[in-house]
């Protein structure tokens, strides 16, 4: 029961954006197609287009209607969609390894997540570490990656009452997704750990560490290692893309 | 160089330009002036680039001590005094070291813009000087002004030699009853026919939950269909989102870049600045237009700027 559309749906979003919907579920299959189309549209450098926003199952393309008409843009993107379909499975993603301290003061909700599933805290950690995640999209706050898909064994609803302050670096679970808070913010995700590395810096180009379509693995570290990595990361001496 | 010292910050004053473009996919909001039309006019009145940074004043303006002589222009409907004397809006005004520029409350609308010759300076972050308070970036230390802050500017060597002023017919009036055009969608399928009818025929009131991120509106609830689309998707300023209670939320310049509420419509770009002047208790009505009508409106809006530029009056020489 795949809900990846046979042909994408095109629709205007306001007077300056085209929205291309590729499916109606959150899944790596649909999302990969979004990234393939994003790549094709960015590489084509279509005249009159401004920027692209890839999300779970759609791609937004903003444009200047005084430079390109909506109809012209739709027909150009449709052509790219046809060719990008074939390339979707062959795309090469970047791979990052993100160090995380699980549980304790760094991940206060791991107990609750374990209880919810009748598991031990170590099991939650093992299962969370057990797979590679796709960056579906960046949103909510600058640099926040939505990662999926989580193993069914630890799918957990959000907190009933969101926290006013979730510390920077917190790694959380919400339903079948996991995410990382690039800065302190209010939030309702179940916090199971924390990473010492920085995910967003307005001085970087691009400003976010992770980009949509990247693949992410977590690696467990001790509280002591957390501070060591924190120190080297803040001096720019830690590259999560060169840890294998 | 230091242009002003902030004596009183006003209610919520920030540095804004036309915004931070190109970083939505990294989760960075656009920010920039809520009423970009007024910001551009203020800049034109001191012969700046229309995209130069200004101070965006909200509800109650600041009190500024002038540290370096320059020229300013204020766009908006707000009381303005220089050294205790009432001063004109919508024109070039020369100020000298030691002068005190004091704003009062806005009389209509919600925001006013202070442009200084050659622009307000602030660190350029991701291509813009705009303050994004929730992300603590841009402007003055990523936040609204505080007493004791310094506003940086440029040493304006070439001052405007004639007082430029905006002919009366171009001065916008800020009504408490706001009409904006929208293009329906993109999640029209999440609403019933009745819901769409309600949305287009009702008058909505801006609640106190209204800031640079967006406005929560009060009014007749919009009926959603049985198949509501709640998968998080891209958001742009001007999106009309409808949560489960049916009360619309319009996103504005600091809106987060993704969200899961279905969007019934989007306000067309030439009307966003009008909405940027809305304040609590103002009424908003949404009118449906087609995409091609929206594009004609955008062309007219752009043409209007060149007309205004050619009709800026030059009065007496500035002393």
Interface residues (C-beta under 8 A of the other chain):
Chain A: X11 X12 X13 X14 X15 X16 X17 X19 X21 X24 X25 X26 X50 X51 X52 X53 X54 X55 X56 X57 X58 X60 X62 X65 X66 X69 X70 X137 X138 X139 X140 X141 X142 X143 X144 X146 X183 X200 X202 X206 X207 X208 X211 X212
Chain B: X21 X22 X23 X24 X25 X26 X27 X28 X29 X125 X126 X134 X135 X137 X183 X185 X186 X229 X231 X232 X233 X234 X236 X238 X239 X256 X257 X258 X259 X263 X266 X267 X268 X269 X291 X294 X295 X297 X298 X299 X302
